[in-house]
Amino acid sequence: MINSRLLSLVKKEFIAIWRDKKSRFVLIAPPLLQLFIFAFAATLDVTNISLGILNRDNGEKGFLLTEKFYGAPYFTHVTFLKSDEEIAPFMNEQKGMMVLSIEPLFSKNLDSGDHASVELILDGRKSNTTQIIAGYATQIIREFAQDVAHREEIPQQPIALVPRYWFNPNQLYQWFTVPGLLGILTLVEAVILSALSIAREKEMGTFDQLLVSPLLPSEILIGKALPACLIALIEGTVILIAAVTFFQIPFTGSLLFFYASMLLFILSIIGIGLFLSVLCSTQQQAILGAFVILSPSVLLSGFATPIENMPQWMQTITYIVPLRYFLIISRGVFLKDLPIHVILNNLWPLVIIGAVNLTGAALFFRRRLQ
């Protein structure tokens, strides 16, 4: 009897979600749109850089270094400056992120074996970007010095540094972004759908009818949570398929453990959505409340910036953020074939967080009924 009541409520909830324009829009359009927007736009790769070059050297070496930068794939817009006075306007008006300044005696000093220098002038208003650009420039200058040494037959050091990138050999940023987006979009879907569930009943005036039905308060919560859980799982599956087929991201780990992790992750956050749904009177309030929760969760999860770079007190707060643990599992299962013991170490916090959230939502729901 209990099973039939629950099934009837779950069926009714699916129908209500599909018929409601707000829920249907949240369900279909934003997740797929955000997946493709974030996958291509939310990247820390620095490309299409505008560069200024001031070559005050009339020798061959200065010309070769200029050609080295001009032919680099990172710099797509190159402006040749004629004097020092043009540097300040070039940087102040943000016409470029860097100016390469070559000293007048650059070629002469290299030919004579003396110390030769170039100056990199970087726009410090975008510190992270300019650090990456400085790395590009340093690599180009290092390659130039090696080429000059080879041409001049200068003895080379016997040890060469050869970088190797594990897990992402081609340094494709989408390999890092999309597995994280799977967790974020699943989080958004689960929280918003569960937050809208009871708030929808209140807004439509059917909540009192639900309370006088044979359903127990716990059954009402379960019936509201199950559709959001199933839809979030389906949404995660769609993103998983898109990641493997469209973005060509390798999936190296266990599919079974991945789905078990995703299910526990969803259950750990549905309690938050149900709490908001009980607290809010309208769907608009529920959506606004959901975004108040979602933004800090994404920022504290380590999706964009490493948790280790945060202040110590803020790192402590991240332990109660479920997305933190699922991002480790998602990225690890995709790229690293994450060992089972590492997955389990990140699953038990989700179990505790989920138990606390669901229990708290149930207690708050019963208190509101009294």
Secondary structure, 3 states (H helix, E strand, C coil): CHHHHHHHHHHHHHHHHHHCHHHHHHHHHHHHHHHHHHHHHCCCCCCCEEEEEEECCCCHHHHHHHHHHHCCCCEEEEEECCCHHHHHHHHHCCCCCEEEEECCCHHHHHHHCCCCCEEEEECCCCHHHHHHHHHHHHHHHHHHHHHHHHHCCCCCCCCCCCCCCCCCCCCCHHHHHHHHHHHHHHHHHHHHHHHHHHHHHHHHCCHHHHHCCCCCHHHHHHHHHHHHHHHHHHHHHHHHHHHHHCCCCCCCCCHHHHHHHHHHHHHHHHHHHHHHHHHCCCHHHHHHHHHHHHHHHHHHCCCCCCHHHCCHHHHHHHHHCHHHHHHHHHHHHHHCCCCHHHHHHHHHHHHHHHHHHHHHHHHHHHHHHC
